[in-house]
Amino acid sequence: MKKIANWILPLYIAFVFLQSLFFKFSGSEETVIIFNTIGTWMLDIGLPQGFAEGFSSHGGIVTGVAELIAAILVLIPITRVWGALAGTLIMSGAIFFHLFTPLGVVRIVDAAGNTDGGVLFFMACGVWLSSLALLYVDRQKLLSLAGR
């Protein structure tokens, strides 16, 4: 079971992160809609305009870089726990934005109003659960990193 967890889960996590990079790094319509929706929400709840606009403009690239780093770390056995930790944190943010902002679970993907049927949210949940499972499998390594 540990062998499966140590290879299937990291491959799934890396796959999800890496396949999304094209959208984030190319400034695709889907990415623009996602980060503009969140940026507008940030303004609506009173966050500073510069922060909200920065998130709208650069959130996709910053998130993409974080996902790329997490994908690399999770594929290397010695850094896997760091990649799983990064995956957990990144996807916690994604899940938060899907559940508690106008982005929603079933999000709009284009100007015509088409939706993804919740696919992005469920993929985020899958990466989050996979990352948590890896942290559990490597809990001794995680505890030693924490100084215990």
Secondary structure, DSSP 8 states (H G I E B T S, - for coil): -HHHHHHHHHHHHHHHHHHHHHHHHHT-HHHHHHHHHHHHHHHHTT--HHHHHHHHHHHHHHHHHHHHHHHHHHHSGGGHHHHHHHHHHHHHHHHHHHHHSTT-SS-B-STT--B-TTHHHHHHHHHHHHHHHHHHHTHHHHHHHTT-
